[in-house]
Amino acid sequence: MSFQESVSAAWDKIQGMLDSFIVMLPNIVLALIVFFIFFFAARSIKSLVRRLTRRHRQARNLGMVLGRLAQGVVILVGLFVALSIVIPTFKAGDLVQLLGISGVAIGFAFRDILQNFLAGILILLTEPFQIDDQIVFKDFEGTVENIQTRATTIRTYDGRRIVIPNSELFTNSVTVNTAFENRRLEYDVGIGYGDDIEQAKQLMLEAIHSVDIVVKDPAPDVLVMELAESSVNIRARWWINPPRRADALDARDKVITAIKQKLYVENGIDLPYPTRQILFHDQTEATDGDRSRQREGWPAGKKEVPKPSSISGALQRLAEMRTQRNGSQAEDNGDVAPSQQTRTSNPDDNR
């Protein structure tokens, strides 16, 4: 085949394709119009579902799920209709068969995405937390801004946005601070060992009750928690409503200020600093070695305090012990000593 014949054959094919495109152009335009109609109809259905469920807080997340599912189904139907207009021989079963064949490969390739998608659907359906809830997840804490099918976004208290994959939220523990109407806060206060515990507890309750933001029912309480190294620790517990972060910080600030004012400033209750006492035990005490009398700490209370021994005192007691021992030996030998003394005191008798 000559070059001219090849060019002529190629041109015939291109011309045939152009003729086919011109013939199909009305169908393509109609298919695009139909697809856009379905697309905008899907968005309208999504907005309608969200508006219907927006007033009910419990059904808000369910409305988001239903809206997104309805949008996806309508767009998929529009795609099938558009393909049927462009390609009259196209059948929906062919596309389903093609998707079934490639489903395994797609599943392995997009495993993480599908996992996050399914986790997002389950979160939206089960509602462990909702939009505007304040949650704590690992090292992140903030307010839930949006729950999408792939990830959940939270706004931290210092103005940052955190995007967390839904699979992480669904398979790990999440603390929801605003799950209930009331929230309990607590703070430990240390008083001196010489202060009256009952008086301190009563003063702390009065200070907590004086704060307006504290809920009266359930009532606040104070409990002795620990005999620490330098203080007696008393835990103050109170409830607030609403349980949001700003309210918690405000209540904590007011309660701690009121407790310090009531205890330390107005009534002179000691709020001791952390201190440590080091005792140098005198190992020369007379009671050392006697477990029934030996001291293990200080003070001794009403018991007799053992006297420490100095070096000179120890030497004096040692000399007294030796003297007593020598005296005892002399008494044991008392019958023999006088006869020996008689013989030595009369030397002239031998002459």
C-alpha positions in Angstrom: 0.0 0.0 0.0 1.4 3.3 -1.1 1.7 6.3 1.2 -1.1 8.1 -0.5 -3.5 5.2 0.0 -2.5 5.0 3.7 -3.3 8.7 4.2 -6.6 8.3 2.3 -7.6 5.3 4.6 -6.7 7.2 7.7 -8.7 10.3 6.6 -11.7 8.1 5.8 -11.5 6.7 9.4 -11.3 10.2 10.9 -14.1 11.4 8.7 -16.2 8.4 9.8 -15.5 9.2 13.5 -16.5 12.8 13.0 -19.7 11.7 11.3 -20.5 9.4 14.2 -19.7 12.1 16.7 -22.0 14.6 14.9 -24.7 11.9 14.8 -24.2 11.3 18.6 -23.8 14.9 19.5 -27.5 15.5 20.3 -27.4 12.4 22.6 -24.3 13.6 24.3 -25.8 17.0 25.0 -29.0 15.4 26.2 -27.0 13.0 28.5 -25.1 16.0 30.0 -28.3 17.9 30.6 -29.9 14.8 32.3 -26.8 14.2 34.4 -26.7 17.8 35.6 -30.3 17.6 36.4 -29.8 14.5 38.6 -26.7 16.2 40.1 -28.6 19.3 41.2 -31.5 17.2 42.3 -29.2 15.1 44.5 -27.8 18.3 46.2 -31.4 19.5 46.7 -32.4 16.2 48.3 -29.3 16.4 50.6 -30.1 19.9 51.7 -33.8 19.0 52.2 -32.9 16.1 54.5 -30.5 18.2 56.5 -33.1 20.9 57.0 -35.7 18.5 58.1 -33.4 17.0 60.8 -31.6 20.2 61.8 -34.1 21.1 64.5 -33.7 17.8 66.2 -30.3 17.4 67.8 -30.6 13.7 68.2 -31.4 13.2 64.5 -28.8 15.7 63.1 -26.1 13.1 62.4 -28.7 10.6 61.0 -29.9 13.4 58.7 -26.3 13.9 57.5 -25.9 10.2 56.7 -29.3 9.9 54.9 -28.6 13.1 53.0 -25.2 11.9 51.7 -26.5 8.5 50.9 -29.4 9.9 49.0 -27.1 12.3 47.1 -24.8 9.4 46.1 -27.7 7.2 45.0 -29.3 9.9 42.9 -26.0 10.8 41.2 -25.4 7.1 40.4 -28.8 6.8 38.9 -28.2 9.9 36.8 -24.9 8.5 35.6 -26.7 5.3 34.4 -29.4 7.2 32.6 -26.8 9.5 30.9 -24.8 6.5 29.7 -27.9 4.8 28.4 -28.7 7.9 26.3 -25.2 8.2 24.9 -24.8 4.4 24.4 -28.2 2.8 23.7 -26.8 -0.7 24.0 -25.4 0.0 27.5 -27.1 -1.9 30.3 -26.7 -1.3 34.0 -26.0 -5.0 34.5 -22.8 -4.6 32.5 -21.5 -1.9 34.8 -22.4 -3.9 37.9 -20.6 -6.9 36.5 -17.5 -4.7 35.8 -17.6 -3.3 39.3 -17.9 -6.8 40.8 -14.8 -8.0 38.9 -12.7 -5.1 39.9 -14.1 -4.8 43.5 -11.4 -7.0 45.0 -8.6 -5.0 43.6 -10.3 -1.7 44.5 -10.9 -3.0 48.0 -7.2 -3.8 48.5 -6.0 -0.5 47.0 -8.4 1.7 49.0 -8.6 -0.3 52.2 -7.8 2.6 54.5 -10.2 4.9 52.7 -13.0 2.4 52.8 -12.3 1.7 56.5 -12.6 5.4 57.3 -15.7 5.6 55.2 -17.5 2.8 57.0 -16.3 4.1 60.4 -17.7 7.5 59.6 -21.1 6.0 58.7 -21.1 4.0 61.9 -20.1 7.1 64.0 -22.9 9.1 62.3 -25.4 6.4 63.0 -24.5 5.4 66.6 -23.7 9.0 67.6 -21.0 8.5 70.3 -20.5 12.2 70.0 -22.2 15.0 68.0 -21.3 18.3 66.4 -20.4 21.0 68.9 -19.5 18.4 71.6 -16.2 18.9 73.3 -14.1 15.7 73.2 -10.7 14.4 74.3 -8.9 12.0 72.0 -5.4 11.0 73.0 -3.4 14.3 73.1 -6.1 16.3 71.3 -8.9 18.2 72.9 -11.5 20.5 71.4 -14.9 21.1 69.9 -16.3 18.9 67.1 -16.7 21.0 64.0 -17.8 18.4 61.4 -18.2 14.7 61.1 -17.5 13.6 57.5 -17.5 10.1 56.1 -13.7 10.1 56.0 -12.6 12.1 58.9 -13.8 14.2 61.8 -12.5 17.7 62.4 -12.2 19.3 65.8 -11.3 22.9 66.8 -8.8 23.1 69.7 -9.2 25.7 72.4 -6.2 27.6 71.1 -7.7 28.1 67.6 -6.2 25.1 65.7 -8.0 22.5 63.5 -7.3 18.8 64.0 -8.4 16.3 61.3 -8.7 12.8 62.8 -9.5 9.7 60.6 -12.8 8.1 61.6 -11.3 4.7 62.0 -9.1 6.0 64.8 -12.0 7.5 66.6 -14.2 4.4 66.1 -11.6 1.9 67.4 -10.1 4.0 70.3 -11.4 5.5 73.5 -12.9 9.0 73.3 -13.8 11.2 76.3 -16.9 13.3 75.7 -16.9 16.2 78.2 -20.3 17.5 77.2 -22.2 14.2 77.0 -24.3 15.1 80.1 -25.8 18.3 81.4 -23.7 18.4 84.6 -19.9 17.9 85.0 -18.0 17.4 88.3 -14.7 19.2 89.0 -12.3 18.6 91.8 -9.2 20.1 93.4 -6.9 19.0 96.2 -6.0 21.5 99.0 -3.3 20.7 101.6 -3.6 22.0 105.2 -1.1 21.8 108.0 -1.0 18.9 110.4 -1.7 21.2 113.3 -4.9 22.6 111.8 -8.4 21.4 112.7 -9.6 19.1 109.8 -13.3 19.5 110.5 -13.1 23.3 110.6 -11.1 23.3 107.4 -13.7 21.1 105.7 -16.6 23.3 106.8 -14.8 26.5 105.6 -14.1 24.9 102.2 -17.8 24.0 101.8 -18.8 27.6 102.7 -16.3 28.9 100.1 -17.6 26.6 97.4 -21.3 27.5 98.1 -20.4 31.1 97.7 -19.6 30.7 94.0 -22.6 31.3 91.8 -21.7 29.0 89.0 -21.5 25.9 91.2 -24.6 23.7 91.0 -26.5 23.3 94.3 -27.9 19.8 93.4 -25.8 17.6 93.4 -24.3 19.4 96.4 -20.5 19.9 96.6 -18.5 17.9 99.1 -15.0 17.7 100.7 -13.1 14.5 101.5 -9.8 13.9 103.3 -7.8 12.0 100.7 -4.2 11.7 102.0 -1.8 12.2 104.9 1.0 13.6 102.7 4.6 14.3 103.6 4.0 17.9 104.6 0.2 18.4 104.6 -3.2 16.8 105.0 -4.8 16.7 101.6 -8.5 17.5 101.3 -10.3 17.1 98.0 -13.0 19.6 97.1 -15.6 18.4 94.5 -18.3 20.4 92.9 -20.6 20.3 89.8 -21.2 22.8 87.1 -23.8 23.3 84.3 -23.2 23.7 81.4 -20.1 21.4 81.3 -18.2 23.3 78.6 -14.5 24.1 78.8 -14.9 27.8 79.4 -17.4 27.2 82.2 -15.1 24.7 83.8 -12.1 27.1 83.8 -14.3 29.9 85.2 -15.6 27.7 88.0 -12.2 26.4 88.9 -10.8 29.9 89.1 -13.6 31.2 91.3 -13.6 28.1 93.6 -9.9 28.0 94.2 -9.8 31.8 94.9 -12.7 31.5 97.4 -11.1 28.6 99.2 -7.8 30.4 99.6 -9.5 33.5 100.8 -11.6 31.6 103.3 -8.9 29.3 104.7 -5.7 31.3 104.6 -6.7 35.0 104.7 -9.8 35.0 106.9 -9.2 32.1 109.3 -5.4 31.5 109.3 -5.5 27.9 108.1 -2.0 26.9 107.1 -1.4 26.0 103.4 2.1 24.6 103.8 4.7 24.4 101.1 6.1 21.0 100.3 8.8 20.3 102.9 11.0 17.3 103.8 12.4 16.7 107.3 15.7 14.9 107.7 16.4 13.3 111.1 20.0 12.4 112.2 19.5 9.5 114.5 22.0 9.3 117.4 23.3 5.7 117.3 25.0 6.0 120.7 21.7 6.1 122.6 21.4 3.7 125.5 18.4 2.0 124.0 20.1 1.1 120.7 19.7 -2.6 120.1 16.7 -2.9 122.4 13.8 -3.2 120.0 11.2 -2.6 122.7 12.7 0.8 123.6 14.7 2.0 120.5 13.3 5.1 118.8 12.6 4.9 115.0 11.7 8.6 114.5 11.0 11.9 116.2 9.3 13.1 118.4 9.0 10.6 121.1 5.6 11.8 122.4 4.9 11.3 126.1 7.5 8.5 126.4 10.9 8.9 127.9 13.4 10.3 125.5 16.6 8.3 125.5 19.7 10.3 126.4 22.5 10.5 123.8 25.8 9.2 124.9 29.0 11.2 124.4 32.5 9.7 124.0 33.5 10.8 127.5 30.3 9.3 129.0 30.9 6.0 127.1 34.5 5.8 128.5 33.3 6.6 132.0 30.7 3.8 131.8 33.4 1.4 130.4 35.6 2.3 133.4 32.7 1.7 135.8 32.0 -1.7 134.2 35.7 -2.7 134.5 35.8 -1.6 138.2 32.6 -3.6 138.9 34.1 -6.6 137.2 37.4 -6.4 139.1 35.4 -6.0 142.4 33.5 -9.1 141.7 36.6 -11.1 141.0 38.1 -9.8 144.2 35.1 -10.9 146.2 35.3 -14.4 144.6 39.0 -14.7 145.7 38.5 -13.2 149.2 39.3 -16.5 151.1 42.8 -16.8 149.7 44.0 -13.3 149.8 44.3 -12.9 153.7 46.6 -15.9 154.2 48.9 -14.7 151.5 49.0 -11.3 153.1 50.0 -12.8 156.5 52.9 -14.7 155.1 54.3 -11.7 153.3 53.8 -9.3 156.3 56.0 -11.3 158.8 59.4 -12.0 157.2 61.1 -12.4 160.6 59.3 -15.6 161.4 61.5 -17.5 159.0 64.7 -16.5 160.7 
